[in-house]
Amino acid sequence: MRRDTRPEAVDAAGRDAVRAGGAGTPTDPVHIDPARVDPAVLGTLLARHGWTRRGGSEGRYTRWTPPDDLEPDTSLLVPADRRFDDSIDLLDEAIAALSHSGVPSARAILAALLVPGDEIHWRRETPGVGGAVTWGSEEDLHVGATAMLSAAAKAGLLRAAYFGARLDAYAAEFLDRVLVVAPGTGAGLLTAYAPAPEDRSITTTLVRALEATRDAIDLQRVSGRTEAFDDGVRLGVSRELIASVVQLVRGSEGIEIALDWAASVGTPRGFASRRLHLEFSPGDLPALEAAGERLEHSEPAVDVELTGAVVRLKRPVPGGEGQARLAVLSGADVDEVRVRLGEEDYRTAVESHLAGVPVRLRGRLERKGGFRKLSLPSRLVPVELDAAERERMLKALRLRVGGPTAGEGGEAG
């Protein structure tokens, strides 16, 4: 029987501990309902983290001890299943023992029980003293990991060589669902839990894309051929993913990226024999940087028809053409676009802004500024809304841009 993975089934205090960077300290008990713990999942996690199975009552329970003979007095009894009267008591005692254990992997096991998800691990090797690293190095680790997850989220929805600002909102929503825990084994380490199975298409995309990136680097080193990076786009490789690897590698002695599938969900189809564990080194940087630049310039402009609200207006002098900025409501996977308008369209944009009415137009969404420029615009026309739709639009805009403004650096009419 699988553990209940609904949000309400996860203890709130435990989730707060995970969000804060770990599953508590060795002296703070972790609040996990033993009735919701699947013994098979706990056994899988113990084995994954190197705990040793010592036997036990056949068919009733198994006994586990910490790896490398750490804490010889610690021993966990894990029931075979929940059929026996004492199974809940044994699980409760095992959780309490893990909670008070000083073995680093105990914290990771508790975190995995608290937060069902695929575990993504980053290790960034940097020079340090006594296991400590600089503040900037830790910041680079978090920034690079965030960018990597964002790139995987976008590629999980749409394959593209370069995204720019496209799908930023979608990626941000995914990142809000990811929990980060500290593995408790030193600086330069980061573990994140991506929801499974809800967001598993993103983690599987990340695995394929990183493997394709590693293969493309190796092929270029051996043969000088670079097309493998382009071919990797269909697997999720993008300029953003490559930039995240560059961010992690630059200034380090190398990075390792590993992934363990959520024990409570199991391994996805087609990945039974694969456990992501890849390394990138400073020697990979020239190939990565060249590939990132090529992918950015290979993505073509996109024809779109979008509806947006005018939030900024600017022109150097009254009369003539000017520039407008639109908060995109539909038609393009970006939050805002800039567009240069002729005199008549500019005045229509001013009137629409003052009336709180959105506008619609066609054009070419270009890369400049991260796919935020609309070129070759068609005639700009107002879009009439009923009172309820207009109020919803204005509320959404206030949340996104912090209140309507106009005339940035110039006139509004």
N, C-alpha and C positions, 0 to 999 in steps of 0.2 A: 504493500500500500504506500503510495507516494505521500509525502508531506504536503499539508495545505500551504500553498504559496500565495494565497491572497494577501494583499497589504494588511488587512485587519487581523490576519493570523500571526503577524510578526509583532513581537512585543515592542511597544513604543519606546520604552527606555533603552532597549537593546538597539533599535534603529538609531536613536540619538547618539548612542555610544559609537556606532559604526560611522555615522556622519562626522562625528568629532575627530575621527582619525584612528579608531581602534575599537576593540571589543571590551574596553575597560582596562583597568590596571590589574596586576596579579592579586591585589587585595580586595578588589571590588567584584562581588559576584555578578555574573551576567544572567539576566532574566530571560530564560528560554523555557517555554512550557514543554516539559518532557513528553506530554501526551501528543504533541505535534511533531516530535522527532521520529523519523523513520530509522530504525536500527541499521538497515542496509546502507542508508546514506551516511550515517555516522561511521560505519565500518569502512566504506569507500574513502571517506575523507582521512581517516586515520592511516590507512594504507598509503594514500597519495602523499601524505606528509612524513612518511618514513617510520611510523610507529610499528612496533613489532608484535605480531600476533603470537601469543604463547600457548594457545590451546584453550581449554575450558570444558565445560560439560557439553558433551556431544548433543547437538540439536537444541540446546537451551541457551547457552551464552558462550562468548569468546572473551579471552583476556588479552589486553593490549598494554604494552609498556612503551615509554618514550624512546625515540631513536638515540643511538650512540650511547646507551646506558646513562643518559641524563636522568636525574631524579630517580634513582633506583627504588625509592619507596613508593613511587606513583604507579598505580595499576588500575586499569579501567575494566570493568565487567560490562560487556555490551550484549544485551539479549539477542537471540537469533531473530525474534519477531515479537509482536505485542500480544501473543496468545496467552502468555503465562501471567499469573497473578502478580509476580514481583517485577515484571518488565518495566513498568513506569518507575518504580523505585530505583532499579538499576540505572536507567537512563538519567534520572535526576541526580544520582550519585556521580555518574560519569561526567555530567555537565558541570557539577560543582567542583569536581577534581580538576577539570580543564580550566575552569574559571580561576582557580587558585594556583595553577601551575605556573612556574617560571619558564617553562619550555617555550621558546618563541613560536613554534608551530601551533601550540595550543590556542593562541589568539586567532590565528588564521582559520583554524577549524571551527571555533565558535562563531567567527564572522560569517563563514560559509553556511552555518546552520541558521544564523539570524537572517541572512539576506540571500535568498535563492538567486543565483545568477552565474553567468560564465565569468570566470576569474581571469583577468588580464594583468600580467605582471611586467613591470619595467625595472631593469637594473641598469644604472648609469654609473660607469666607473670614472671617477675623477680623483686627481691628487688630493690628499687630505692628511690630517694629523690625528692619530688615535681613532680612526674611523669616522671622524667628523669631516664635513664638506662645507664649502662656503654657502652663504645664503643665496647668492646668485645662481649657483649650480643647482640647488634644490628648486629654485624658481624655473630654471630652464627645463628641468624634468617635468614639472607640472604643466608648463606652457606647451611643451612638445607633446605630452600625452593627451592633453585636451585637444590640440589640433589634430592629432591622429584619430581620435574617436570622432571628432566632427567630420573629418574627411571620409571615414568609414560609413557614418550615418548618411551622408549625401550620396555616396556611391551605392549604398544599399537600396536607395530609392531610384537613382538615375545614374547611368554610366556616362562619364564625361571626362575629357582630358583636363579640363580646367573649369572650376565652378565659379570662382569669384564670389560675389555676394549671393548667388543663387542658393536657395534652400538653407540660408542661414537660420531662419526661424525653425525649420524642421530639425536641424542639427542641435539647436539650443534646447528644444523640447526633449530630445533624446538625452542630452547631457544632464538635464534635470532629473532624469530617472536613474542615472548611474550613481552608485555609492562608492566612496573611496575609503579604504582602510589602510592603516599602517601595519605592515607585517611584523613589526617589532624586532627586526633583525639588522637594523643599522640604517645609516643615511644612504641616499642615492637609490632608494627602493620605493616602489609605489605599486599598490594593488588596487584595481577597480573591479566592481561587480556590475556587469551589464545584465539587465533583466532577461530572464529566459523562462519560457520560450518566446515571450512577447517580442523581444528585439533580437532574436537569434539571427535573422537575416543580416543584421549589421555585423555581428561578430564573425559569422561565416565569411562575409565579404572581406572583413579585415584580414582574416587568415589567408584567403586566396590572394589578396592584393599584396600583402607583405611577402608571401612566398614568391609571387611573380616579380616583385621588385628585387628580391635577393637573387633570383635566377637571372634577371636582366643585367644586373651588375656583374655577375660571374661571367656571363656570355660576352659582355663588352670587354672584360679584362683578357679573356682568352682569344677572342676573334676580332675585337674592335668594332663589332656590329652593335648598332644601337636600336634596331627596330623592335627588340623585345620589350622595350619600355612602351612603345606605341601599341604593340599587341596586348600588353598588360592592361590597357584601359578597359577592355571588355571584362576583365576580372576584378576591376575596382581600383586599379592604379590611377592616380590623378596627380596633378601638380601639387595639390594641397597635401596629399599623403606623403609625397616625396619631400615636401618642405618640412613636414613634421619630423621625418627621420633626420633630415639635415639639422633641424633645431636640437634634437636630442644628441646627435653625434658631435656636432661642433663644440669644441672646448672640452671634450671628454677623451678618455682613452678607449672608449667603445661602449656599446649598449647591447643589452640582451632583452628580447621580448618573448614572453611565454604566455600560453593560454591553457587553462584547464576548464573543461566543460562542466557545467553545473551538475553536481552529483545527483541532485533531486530530479533532474529532467532527463539526464542521459546524453549520449553522444548523438549529434545530428547525423542524418543519413548521408553516407558518402565520406564521413570523416572518422570512421572506426579505427583506422590505422594511423591517424595523424594527430600529433600533439604539437602545436606550434611552439617552436623554440628556435629563434633566429638571432643571429648576431650581426651587427654593423659596426664598422671601424672607421677611423679618420681616413684610411686609404680609399674608402668608398665615396668620399665627398666629391671629387671631381666628376665622377660619372653621375652622381645624384643631382648635382647642381646643373650640369648641362642638360640632363633629361628634364628637369623641372622647367627650365627656360623653354625648351622645345615644346613641351606639352602645353604650356601657357599660350604660346603663339599658334598652336595647331587647332585650337577650338574655334570654330567659325562663329560669326555673329548669328543671332537667332531672330527670325521674323515673329513678331508678337502683335496681338491686339489687346491692349490693356485698358483697364478702368482704374482711375486713381483720383485722389483728392489733392488739390493744389495747396502746398504747404510753404513754398518759398517762391518769391518772384524778384527778378532783378533785371534791369537794363540800364546802360550807362547814361542815357539821356531820354527825356520824354519823346515819344514817337519812335518809330522804327522797331527792329526786332529786339527780343530780350530772351532771358533764360528763365525757365520754370523748373521747380522740383516737385515731383508728384510722389505722394505716398501711395504705393500700389495696393489696390484692393482686390484685383483679380487679373489674370492674364499673363503673369510673369512671376517666377519664383525668386523675386527680390523684394526688399522692403521699400526702396525708393529708387527713382530714376531721375536723371537730369535730361532736359530736352530744350533745344533752341527753337524758338517760335518766331514766325513772321509777325508783323504789326497787328494784323487782324486776329490771329490766333492768340497772341499775347493778351489783347484786350478781352477776348473771350475768357481766357484763364483768370484774369483779374476779376471779372464779373462773377465767374463761378466760385472763386475763392471767397469773395464778399458775401455771396448768397449761400455758401456752405453746400454747394452742389458739386458732385464729382464730374469728371470729364472722361471721354473715351477717345483713343486714337490708335493708329497703327504705326509701326516703325521697326527699325532694326536694333535689337538689343546688343550692344557692343561691349567688348572686354574692358575698355578704358575705365579705370577706377573699380574694377571688379564687377563688370556687367551692370553698370549703373547708368550708362549713357544710351539714350534712344536717338538714333540718327534717322534721316529720311522720314520725318513724321508726316502722317497724313493730316487732313483737316481735323482740328480739335473741336469736339462737340460736347455740350453739356449733357448729362444723364439725369433725367428727372426721377426723383424718388418720392415715395409717399412719406408722411410724417414719421412713421415708426422706423422705416429704413434709414431715413436721414438721421434720426436720433441715435440709432445703433452705430452708424458710420462715424458720427461726431464723437461718440464715447470711445470707440476704438482708436480714433486718431489722437484723442487726448492722452490715452494710455501710451501710445507709441511715440509721440513727438513732444509730449509735455506741454501742450497748449498751442493753439493756432497762432502763427506769426506770419508776417509778410514783409516784403520790401527789404530783404537782407542785403545791405550794402547799396540800396537803390530804391526807386519808387515802387509802389504797389498798384498803381493805376495809371 
